[in-house]
Amino acid sequence: MARENRVKHIMAHIEEYDVVKEDDQLCEAIRILRENHEKIESGVKGKFHKTLLVANAAGRIVGKLSTFDLVRGLVPESEKKADESKPYYRTVSSRSAEVAEEVGEIQERFQWLNVSFLDLVKQEAQKLVKDVMSPAKALLKEDDTINKAIYLMFRDDTRQPLVTREGEIVGVVNLMDILPELLRIAGDECFWQDMDSVPS
């Protein structure tokens, strides 16, 4: 029977990842990702991940900065943290001054949609990594099953769960780590269909 691999057999080891500090500006993370992208485009051999790990001043991993986090970080804080309690879409007030003020506030909040992408990046890349990253969630142990990894990824909407050994983060699992294992098990055809038809 085929070997039953565990998380430790498929995970990407933490040493493969570039690390930024939580107090670095986002532009530092962009610089690293740009260098990695250029290496990939040039055919340089190696593993260049699109996710960066984030460390605190003591060197402990406290978060991850994925492509999704990075692009989400370009949304200005004034838009992400808008006052949702304010009834922007209530019945239009009969007082025109109040309506004009609300329209002006909405236009100000969304004015970033009309600036160039260059200007948006220059402005938002000054944010700190810790304000954009996803906090580290060490959900898996290296001896956990792949089934558990899949379950936690979708239960907790965690795209790249971290893996621990004796409390220390040692790796990362993502969907592209699981795919080769899936293909290895399946082989050239869905062999279990034949197994189901064999009389017991």
GIWO-V638672 format. One record per residue. N is the residue number from 1. RES is the residue in one letter. SS is DSSP state (H for helix, E for strand, L for the rest). Layout:
# GIWO-V638672
n: {N | N}
res: {RES | RES}
ss: {SS | SS}
This chain:
# GIWO-V638672
n: {1 | 2 | 3 | 4 | 5 | 6 | 7 | 8 | 9 | 10 | 11 | 12 | 13 | 14 | 15 | 16 | 17 | 18 | 19 | 20 | 21 | 22 | 23 | 24 | 25 | 26 | 27 | 28 | 29 | 30 | 31 | 32 | 33 | 34 | 35 | 36 | 37 | 38 | 39 | 40 | 41 | 42 | 43 | 44 | 45 | 46 | 47 | 48 | 49 | 50 | 51 | 52 | 53 | 54 | 55 | 56 | 57 | 58 | 59 | 60 | 61 | 62 | 63 | 64 | 65 | 66 | 67 | 68 | 69 | 70 | 71 | 72 | 73 | 74 | 75 | 76 | 77 | 78 | 79 | 80 | 81 | 82 | 83 | 84 | 85 | 86 | 87 | 88 | 89 | 90 | 91 | 92 | 93 | 94 | 95 | 96 | 97 | 98 | 99 | 100 | 101 | 102 | 103 | 104 | 105 | 106 | 107 | 108 | 109 | 110 | 111 | 112 | 113 | 114 | 115 | 116 | 117 | 118 | 119 | 120 | 121 | 122 | 123 | 124 | 125 | 126 | 127 | 128 | 129 | 130 | 131 | 132 | 133 | 134 | 135 | 136 | 137 | 138 | 139 | 140 | 141 | 142 | 143 | 144 | 145 | 146 | 147 | 148 | 149 | 150 | 151 | 152 | 153 | 154 | 155 | 156 | 157 | 158 | 159 | 160 | 161 | 162 | 163 | 164 | 165 | 166 | 167 | 168 | 169 | 170 | 171 | 172 | 173 | 174 | 175 | 176 | 177 | 178 | 179 | 180 | 181 | 182 | 183 | 184 | 185 | 186 | 187 | 188 | 189 | 190 | 191 | 192 | 193 | 194 | 195 | 196 | 197 | 198 | 199 | 200}
res: {M | A | R | E | N | R | V | K | H | I | M | A | H | I | E | E | Y | D | V | V | K | E | D | D | Q | L | C | E | A | I | R | I | L | R | E | N | H | E | K | I | E | S | G | V | K | G | K | F | H | K | T | L | L | V | A | N | A | A | G | R | I | V | G | K | L | S | T | F | D | L | V | R | G | L | V | P | E | S | E | K | K | A | D | E | S | K | P | Y | Y | R | T | V | S | S | R | S | A | E | V | A | E | E | V | G | E | I | Q | E | R | F | Q | W | L | N | V | S | F | L | D | L | V | K | Q | E | A | Q | K | L | V | K | D | V | M | S | P | A | K | A | L | L | K | E | D | D | T | I | N | K | A | I | Y | L | M | F | R | D | D | T | R | Q | P | L | V | T | R | E | G | E | I | V | G | V | V | N | L | M | D | I | L | P | E | L | L | R | I | A | G | D | E | C | F | W | Q | D | M | D | S | V | P | S}
ss: {L | L | L | L | L | E | H | H | H | H | L | E | E | H | H | H | L | L | E | E | E | L | L | L | E | H | H | H | H | H | H | H | H | H | H | H | H | H | H | H | H | L | L | L | L | L | L | L | L | L | L | E | E | E | E | L | L | L | L | L | E | E | E | E | E | L | H | H | H | H | H | H | L | L | L | L | H | H | H | H | L | L | L | L | L | L | L | L | L | L | L | L | L | L | L | H | H | H | H | H | H | H | H | H | H | H | H | H | H | L | H | H | H | H | L | L | H | H | H | H | H | H | H | H | L | L | L | E | H | H | H | L | L | E | E | L | L | E | E | E | E | L | L | L | E | H | H | H | H | H | H | H | H | H | H | L | L | L | L | L | L | E | E | E | E | L | L | E | E | E | E | E | L | L | H | H | H | H | H | H | H | H | H | H | H | H | L | L | L | L | L | H | H | H | H | H | H | L | L | L}
